[in-house]
Each structure stands twice: as structure tokens, then as C-alpha cells.
């Protein structure tokens, strides 16, 4: 009894110790150095290119040595879990999986590949959660068909695979612009995915004229390798906005006979691809920054009318200066016009000039040149002839007086007074009359003759008739010269038209008169220079506005460049976050690949029907003739 | 002699036609049919060709079950030779047991080998394809063996006719 009691006590103690220390022992178990978890999500596409089933091939690699129990999980209900290449028992508790690892000495790591089948009821939900949609359309002679309908047919086959990245989400990107200002810009950022349609094999006996054409910015061109009777077509489609469209398609075309197609694999990986192409974006960015600087200088150089030391300010000053020049020229023109009209009245008719009225028949008053002409005409036509007549009269008078020596002629109307006096003195010689004649008349007559001669052209009279005549002639000549000079001045100032405007005369391509030149200049200023300056201002303003617009555009373009590092980092973050689909093992490094498998196009169904028929025929033949003959087992009776 | 030549030509033409049409009847391993044809030598002129054919089909089914079991329920290649050995051993054990019921063991082995010839390479290189290729392979193997058996029957008839 005592022994039994002791044994029970020890047993209870042992159980208690086991219960207490078992969790501790488990907790103190070795932890793996590193865990790599690679998921391959295999989606089977049906005839309508809808996902019909999904299984996940999970490769777990654990680094370290000893016994490990790795906990994995699944966010979807699993229909089955199978260890593919080993005999370790993977236990499933709901959506939690326990994967045992036993890594012996001499091994650095252990691998377990397990295949998890997703329960069918989860497929509908998963279809809407897939990051990439794949749609495959088949056309035979441009008629859309299901792949199952293609088997054994012939014609021009076209397969269009449309891929779309569905992961775009509005994201705020923060970066610094060219002016050093922090910019927040909302962009739709995707998780970067590259789709590989790899080695789609087409038997050359069944397919000819194979092509995989591309369309710029919509569809990449495929590569075709013809190897040992099989054409292998591949496409790589990066669905990575903004560098590549989120939705693209790949096209295969060929002339097909007796169509059969294998199941094609479409692999999808989350990746930010590193391109081997030479990156010119840096140079472009530098160039754009320089361009921005150039436009900035242009904008500042063009400036504003109120901003000193700018083009618009200068043009505004030029415009004002031109306006002043225009005003000055107008004033100069008006004054010169007055001078011109004062020098010679346009249309003045000297012939009808009425001295009493001081105007011609049309009421026009004479200008300076007109007056000079009138004066010269008066001198030439009246004064000089009058003086000549006076001189001739004086000569006649002098002749009539005669010389003191004139005598001996019988006095008559044609003899001189001296002849007559001498005759009279001779007749009255010795008489008082002779004395009167000699003492009174002869001296007076002598003085009269002398005065007449002097009055005509003697030196005793500074203003004798001959001098006055000569003076009048000189005056006439001077007036003539003045007239010529004034005519030259009038010509120089410009001939006026009836409407009072300068006659447009061009000499050697230049204005032929001052007034016309002023008018020409005024027209040029008013008609061309001022509008030109205005247009120049407008143009400069437009250049400034254009430079500002260009700056804005370039700044926006530069923002595209400037956000590239942020965008790339975000894409990489998204790519890292998208490295797991089914479930993540705590502390593991994960990678993820999706594979979509197309429905094969095969004539196996028909062949199986024929084969089944042949099996039946063969069996019938064997039943009919393949059974052993019935042996005659009767014993012959001896006769 | 003339009869022998005629029947020989008939067999030859039948086999040639079989080879030509193998794709249309789902039989890819036509050479297995030659093995079936060769069975006439062991079955003999009074053998049960129907029973032999049924034994072949049983062998095919056993082999297919073994392959499917390997593909679906056991660790996959390359480190699974022990499981292949177990399945092969069990298969042969089963066929030996079945032979006790009167089925020809040689025919069952031939059927088993034929289905393995059709599917084992696929099992090694692309196990998942077994799911889609198992049924066509089953039909193709059965056709091959049964056609071979029919030809075998024709040949024995020729031999009997020639030798009277």
C-alpha cells in the first residue's frame, strides 16, 4: 500500500515537472539563423482565361543546425498542404501551418517545398485581390474563339494577352523642387510588376509566318527564336507606371494548321528593374535645369514696364521718347509749314495782285517770294523803263540846251538854245540885250545845261537818273537772286499741293524736301516706329510670358525628374511589401512570383475517343478470335 | 506460302498504319505494341489472347495507380528513389498475387512496364503534368497493347496456317 502511494506521488511529481518544464524547454529551443520564404502562386486559367484554381508552391529554406519548428500561415482557406520533396510532416491547424526542420551537422540549411492548394470557395474572392489581371483572347481569321474551339482548326491565329497592373493607389510624394522648395505631389503609385511571357513554343510544322508585333507605348514587341523546328516567342512586359503603361498587351500572330497549343506560362514578379541601357536622364535633367535658368534670365531680362533695367522698361522709355520725337516733329513741321507758306503762298497769282487790296483775285496774300517777284516785276517793268525815259528826256533837254559853241545856225525848232542865244547875242551885239544875254541868260543856260547833264549822270548828283537806273537794275538783279534763293528755299522746304500738304517727291529713294521728309518721318514714327515699339513691347511681353510659361512647364517637368528618387524608393518599398502573398513566416525574407497557366489546346480528346473505340474493337476482336479453342477431352474408344 | 505472304503483308500493313495513325488514336509509344506482338511466342497457338489482354490492362492499371500514388502522395523526385522502389515492389507483389487468380504475370508486367514507359519520364521532369497526361497515357497504352495483341493473334493464325 505504501509502495503504491509512493509510486503515485512520484508519478504526479514527474507529470507536474514535465508540465512546468516542457514549455520552457520548447521556448529555449534553437532559433534559425535565417529563413528564406519563396512563394510561387500558380493560377490555372480556364477557357475564358478566368482563374479556375490556385495552388502555392512554397519553398522554405532555414539556415542553422538542429531541430526547428517553423510557423507559417495562410490568409486563405487551404484545401490541401503537401510536402513535395521530403517526408517531414507539415501539420495544419486551420490556416496555421507548422513545418518541422531537422538540419543535421555538416549542413548549413534545410529546404522544404510544400504545395498548398487554395480552397475553391476562396477563388472568387482572390480574383478581385490579384495585383495583376491577365486576359487572353484567341482569334482565328479575326473571329474570336475559345481556346477549346481552336483544336485541329487552321487559319490565321492571333493571341492577344492583355495585362494590367491593378495596384495603383494615390500617394503623396514629397521632394524639393529646383528652387529648393519642398513640394508635395499626389501621384498614383503602383507596385512595380514585370510580366514575363517566356518561351511560348510553337511547332514550325503547324505555325508559319510567326510574328509578335509591338505598338509604341501600348505593347512590347516579342522576341522570336527559331530553334530545331520550334519557334519560341517571349515577351517581357514591365507594368511600372509612370515609365511604362499600367495596361499593356502582347500580340502573337501566325498562320496555323491543325492547331494545338501547349499550356503557356505567364510569370509575374514584383521588381524594380535595373536597366542596362545608358541612362541619359541625368543629362536631360541638367539640361532642363540649365534651360530653366536660361528662361529665368529671359523672364528677368524682359521684366516689366515699371521694373528698372529690363527690356520692357527700356522699350517703354523708347516708346515715350518716340512719342516726344513725334510731337517735336509735328511742331517742327507746323512751324516750317508756316515759314514755307510765308515764303510763297501756294496758288498765289501775281498777275491778279491788287496792290490796294494787298491780295490776288483769289484773295491770297503774297508770300515773301511772291512779294519779291512783284517788286522785281514792278522794277523791271515800270521803274527801269521810267528812268530810261527820264534819262532820254534829260538827254533831249541837254541837246535842246546845246553847247556854248553852238552858233551860226538859223534858229529853228531843231536848233539848240545856245545856237539861238548866240544868234540872238550876235544880233544884239552892243546892246543892253547883249549884256543881259551875256551876263544873265548865258550863265543860267550854262548852269541849266550842266545841271541837266549832272541830273542825268553827272557826279554832282549822287542820285542822278543814270545811277538810279543802275541802282534799280541792281535792285532788280538782287531781287531776282533773292527770288532764286527763296525759290531754292521753297523747293528745299517743299512744294505744297493744293490741299496744303507737301508734294511727295523722292530723290534717290529719299524724301526730296524738308517738309516731305518731316511728313515722311512723322508718318514713319506714327505709322511704323511707334506701332513697332508697341509691338516690340508686346513681343517682349510675350517672350517674358512665354519664358514664364516655359519655366513653369520645365519646373513641372523637373519635378518629374526630382520625384524620381522618391518615386523609385516608394516603388521599391511597394515591391518589398509585395514579396509575400499567402502568409509570412515571422522573421523571414520573402520573395514572390505569380505564374498564370493557360488552358492547353489539344486534340487529345479526339484521339482518346478514337483510341477508346479502337480498344473496344480490339477487345471484340480478341473476344471473337482470341480465346483458346475448346479442347476435345473425350477419350477415343478403342474399337 | 502465298497465304503466309498475304497474311504477313496484312500484318505489316496493319502495323505500319498503326504507326502512322498513332497520334490520331492517342498511342505514342508504338514500339510497345511490338512487345505485345511478341507475346504470341509465349501464348502459343492455343493460348488465351483475351485473357492475356485483360492481364495487360490490369498491369496498366496497377502501374498507373502506382505512378499516380507517387505523384500525388509521396515526395517527388529527385530524392525519392526509396518511394519508387516501394511502389514498384508493392506493384509487383500485387501482380504476383493477382496471377494467382489465373491472370498471366508476364502480361501484367508488360502492361505495368508500358504505362511506366509512357509516364515515368513525365513524372521525373514535370510531375504536375501527370494530372493532365495520365488519362491520355492510359488510353494510348491500352490501345498500343491491345492492337499489338490483335496483331499477335493474327500472326499466330498465320503461323498456324503456314504450318497447318
Boltz contact constraints between the chains, C-beta under 6 A:
constraints:
  - contact:
      token1: [A, 84]
      token2: [B, 76]
      max_distance: 6.0
  - contact:
      token1: [A, 85]
      token2: [B, 75]
      max_distance: 6.0
  - contact:
      token1: [A, 85]
      token2: [B, 76]
      max_distance: 6.0
  - contact:
      token1: [A, 86]
      token2: [B, 75]
      max_distance: 6.0
  - contact:
      token1: [A, 87]
      token2: [B, 75]
      max_distance: 6.0
  - contact:
      token1: [A, 604]
      token2: [B, 136]
      max_distance: 6.0
  - contact:
      token1: [A, 607]
      token2: [B, 24]
      max_distance: 6.0
  - contact:
      token1: [A, 607]
      token2: [B, 26]
      max_distance: 6.0
  - contact:
      token1: [A, 608]
      token2: [B, 26]
      max_distance: 6.0
  - contact:
      token1: [A, 608]
      token2: [B, 136]
      max_distance: 6.0
  - contact:
      token1: [A, 608]
      token2: [B, 139]
      max_distance: 6.0
  - contact:
      token1: [A, 610]
      token2: [B, 24]
      max_distance: 6.0
  - contact:
      token1: [A, 610]
      token2: [B, 25]
      max_distance: 6.0
  - contact:
      token1: [A, 611]
      token2: [B, 25]
      max_distance: 6.0
  - contact:
      token1: [A, 611]
      token2: [B, 26]
      max_distance: 6.0
  - contact:
      token1: [A, 611]
      token2: [B, 139]
      max_distance: 6.0
  - contact:
      token1: [A, 611]
      token2: [B, 143]
      max_distance: 6.0
  - contact:
      token1: [A, 614]
      token2: [B, 25]
      max_distance: 6.0
  - contact:
      token1: [A, 614]
      token2: [B, 143]
      max_distance: 6.0
  - contact:
      token1: [A, 615]
      token2: [B, 142]
      max_distance: 6.0
  - contact:
      token1: [A, 615]
      token2: [B, 143]
      max_distance: 6.0
  - contact:
      token1: [A, 615]
      token2: [B, 146]
      max_distance: 6.0
  - contact:
      token1: [A, 618]
      token2: [B, 146]
      max_distance: 6.0
  - contact:
      token1: [A, 618]
      token2: [B, 147]
      max_distance: 6.0
  - contact:
      token1: [A, 618]
      token2: [B, 150]
      max_distance: 6.0
  - contact:
      token1: [A, 621]
      token2: [B, 150]
      max_distance: 6.0
  - contact:
      token1: [A, 622]
      token2: [B, 49]
      max_distance: 6.0
  - contact:
      token1: [A, 622]
      token2: [B, 50]
      max_distance: 6.0
  - contact:
      token1: [A, 622]
      token2: [B, 53]
      max_distance: 6.0
  - contact:
      token1: [A, 623]
      token2: [B, 50]
      max_distance: 6.0
  - contact:
      token1: [A, 625]
      token2: [B, 153]
      max_distance: 6.0
  - contact:
      token1: [A, 626]
      token2: [B, 49]
      max_distance: 6.0
  - contact:
      token1: [A, 626]
      token2: [B, 50]
      max_distance: 6.0
  - contact:
      token1: [A, 626]
      token2: [B, 153]
      max_distance: 6.0
  - contact:
      token1: [A, 627]
      token2: [B, 48]
      max_distance: 6.0
  - contact:
      token1: [A, 627]
      token2: [B, 50]
      max_distance: 6.0
  - contact:
      token1: [A, 628]
      token2: [B, 46]
      max_distance: 6.0
  - contact:
      token1: [A, 628]
      token2: [B, 48]
      max_distance: 6.0
